[in-house]
Amino acid sequence: MQALLFPDDAPQRASGRGAFLRALTRTCQRRVLAACAYCQAGSKSCWDPAPWSYVSRRAIASILGLVAAISILSTAYAADDLIARGKYLATLGDCASCHTRRGGPAFAGGVAFRTPFGRLYSTNISPDRETGIGKWSAEDFYRAMHWGVRPDGAHLYPAFPYTNFTLLSRKDTDAILTYLRTVQPAHAPARQNELRIGLGWRGLVSVWNRINFKPGTFRPDPARSPIWNRGAFLVHGLGHCGLCHTPKTALYANRIDQPLWGEVMENWFAADLTGNSHEGLGRWSLTDIIQYLKTGRSARGRVTGTMAEVVRNSTSRMTDEDRLAIATYLKSLPASHPATAGHRPDLQMMQEGQATYVQTCSLCHEPHGEQPAIAPRLQGDTVVLSRNSTTIIRIVLQGAQSFHVPTDRTNFSMPAFAALSNREIAGVVTFIRNAWGNRASAATEADVSALRKTLLRPSG
């Protein structure tokens, strides 16, 4: 009899509410068992008229109470499951990185994004009813995610990746909204976007959508494995990797003929994620990619720039299965273009760069850049070998802080070397990209000068 009832060790997903319902269930269990003891004694059958009145007075009431308790408990568990699912989906989508300003309330928006058309600010997606999405219905939220349209009918700018989120199902968006309704409301009015003259009219986005946007939910490829399809959904849907890693057209849309080939974004070069063996993931193993997504580092490279936030807020919090799915999908991609070693750099620049390296870099990175004890390895590093030197130049100008891994006792911190001249930085970057078997294009003084001026602009 007891085996048919709700088990005592049922998991509790909400401590206060779960404890109350658990106690109620136990009470009902005891009453039903007590009532059934009459029958268990073997004196009468439950279908005989004599004991039935006794059972009806105690057991039926307890059974009805038990059914009600289980119904309430099941509803509570279902709600908790939906919230947990929505939270995980929001983690996969890295909502926190774009909608939580450093030091600000969670999901309150205000994060600045520099684009060729001006500066945009993320909006408040907390459940605040005045400045957030507290008044949004599930249909409103789905339209924003699937079509890129606000409740008032205005178009969202495609800096919000509705072009990727359109692949989500209605169940997915409902779950995310259910979770967002549970976070702390934050009163944070939207900041005014700072776009070029004439580009603030959102009606222009409808024209952009006609050219560059095709809404539709994700459809698995039946010829591929479930884990491959899961990876494809995460990369192109929730993960919206192409927003940073795919080259852009003049209208700032993804170039569909160059998916995940790498692109400069926010003054960082988002790496080539294809099977390119020189500057992409061609030499990375599944384990390398999984380790990178989990810890921000692998034998082939370390996380830099805005990708550190993605690892901190999203990929490090994924399940092992989802990290494997992403790795599986990325390893299936063909090379972006034939791997090339690039032109041999100017000998004088290499010599000047080597002198700068020995004086300022070799103490931490070792004379040959092979396998330093703490600092990142420079020989064969994918970021070092990228076809664009923006990331390496920026690290020299601003310094870098390694991604924190709880199991590490120490983390690497590199100081800024902005005091070096443009020529010195161009030289040392060129040397690093072409020493110890590395081969990549040379950095120029013009590259360093342009990035230095951009980074010195007020952030606003």
Rosetta blueprint (number, residue, H / E / L):
1 M L
2 Q H
3 A H
4 L H
5 L L
6 F L
7 P L
8 D L
9 D L
10 A L
11 P L
12 Q L
13 R L
14 A L
15 S H
16 G H
17 R H
18 G H
19 A H
20 F H
21 L H
22 R H
23 A H
24 L H
25 T H
26 R H
27 T H
28 C H
29 Q H
30 R H
31 R H
32 V H
33 L H
34 A H
35 A H
36 C H
37 A H
38 Y H
39 C H
40 Q H
41 A L
42 G L
43 S L
44 K L
45 S L
46 C L
47 W L
48 D L
49 P H
50 A H
51 P H
52 W H
53 S H
54 Y H
55 V H
56 S H
57 R H
58 R H
59 A H
60 I H
61 A H
62 S H
63 I H
64 L H
65 G H
66 L H
67 V H
68 A H
69 A H
70 I H
71 S H
72 I H
73 L H
74 S H
75 T H
76 A H
77 Y H
78 A H
79 A H
80 D H
81 D H
82 L H
83 I H
84 A H
85 R H
86 G H
87 K H
88 Y H
89 L H
90 A H
91 T H
92 L H
93 G L
94 D L
95 C H
96 A H
97 S H
98 C H
99 H H
100 T E
101 R L
102 R L
103 G L
104 G L
105 P L
106 A L
107 F L
108 A L
109 G E
110 G L
111 V L
112 A E
113 F E
114 R E
115 T E
116 P L
117 F L
118 G E
119 R E
120 L E
121 Y E
122 S L
123 T L
124 N L
125 I L
126 S L
127 P L
128 D L
129 R L
130 E L
131 T L
132 G L
133 I L
134 G L
135 K L
136 W L
137 S L
138 A H
139 E H
140 D H
141 F H
142 Y H
143 R H
144 A H
145 M H
146 H H
147 W H
148 G L
149 V E
150 R L
151 P L
152 D L
153 G L
154 A L
155 H E
156 L L
157 Y L
158 P L
159 A L
160 F L
161 P L
162 Y H
163 T H
164 N H
165 F H
166 T L
167 L L
168 L L
169 S L
170 R H
171 K H
172 D H
173 T H
174 D H
175 A H
176 I H
177 L H
178 T H
179 Y H
180 L H
181 R L
182 T L
183 V L
184 Q L
185 P L
186 A L
187 H L
188 A L
189 P L
190 A L
191 R L
192 Q L
193 N L
194 E E
195 L E
196 R L
197 I L
198 G L
199 L L
200 G L
201 W L
202 R L
203 G H
204 L H
205 V H
206 S H
207 V H
208 W H
209 N H
210 R H
211 I H
212 N H
213 F L
214 K L
215 P L
216 G L
217 T L
218 F L
219 R L
220 P L
221 D L
222 P L
223 A L
224 R L
225 S L
226 P H
227 I H
228 W H
229 N H
230 R H
231 G H
232 A H
233 F H
234 L H
235 V H
236 H H
237 G H
238 L H
239 G L
240 H L
241 C L
242 G H
243 L H
244 C H
245 H H
246 T L
247 P L
248 K E
249 T L
250 A L
251 L L
252 Y L
253 A L
254 N E
255 R L
256 I L
257 D L
258 Q L
259 P L
260 L L
261 W L
262 G L
263 E E
264 V E
265 M E
266 E L
267 N L
268 W E
269 F E
270 A E
271 A L
272 D L
273 L L
274 T L
275 G L
276 N L
277 S L
278 H L
279 E L
280 G L
281 L L
282 G L
283 R L
284 W L
285 S L
286 L H
287 T H
288 D H
289 I H
290 I H
291 Q H
292 Y H
293 L H
294 K H
295 T H
296 G L
297 R E
298 S E
299 A L
300 R L
301 G E
302 R E
303 V L
304 T L
305 G L
306 T L
307 M H
308 A H
309 E H
310 V H
311 V H
312 R H
313 N H
314 S L
315 T H
316 S H
317 R H
318 M L
319 T L
320 D H
321 E H
322 D H
323 R H
324 L H
325 A H
326 I H
327 A H
328 T H
329 Y H
330 L H
331 K H
332 S L
333 L L
334 P L
335 A L
336 S L
337 H L
338 P L
339 A L
340 T L
341 A L
342 G L
343 H L
344 R L
345 P L
346 D L
347 L H
348 Q H
349 M H
350 M H
351 Q H
352 E H
353 G H
354 Q H
355 A H
356 T H
357 Y H
358 V H
359 Q H
360 T H
361 C L
362 S H
363 L H
364 C H
365 H H
366 E L
367 P L
368 H L
369 G L
370 E L
371 Q L
372 P L
373 A L
374 I L
375 A L
376 P L
377 R L
378 L L
379 Q L
380 G L
381 D L
382 T L
383 V L
384 V L
385 L L
386 S L
387 R L
388 N L
389 S L
390 T H
391 T H
392 I H
393 I H
394 R H
395 I H
396 V H
397 L H
398 Q H
399 G L
400 A E
401 Q E
402 S L
403 F L
404 H L
405 V L
406 P L
407 T L
408 D L
409 R L
410 T L
411 N L
412 F L
413 S E
414 M E
415 P L
416 A L
417 F L
418 A L
419 A L
420 L L
421 S L
422 N H
423 R H
424 E H
425 I H
426 A H
427 G H
428 V H
429 V H
430 T H
431 F H
432 I H
433 R L
434 N L
435 A L
436 W L
437 G L
438 N L
439 R L
440 A L
441 S L
442 A L
443 A L
444 T L
445 E H
446 A H
447 D H
448 V H
449 S H
450 A H
451 L H
452 R H
453 K H
454 T H
455 L H
456 L H
457 R L
458 P L
459 S L
460 G L
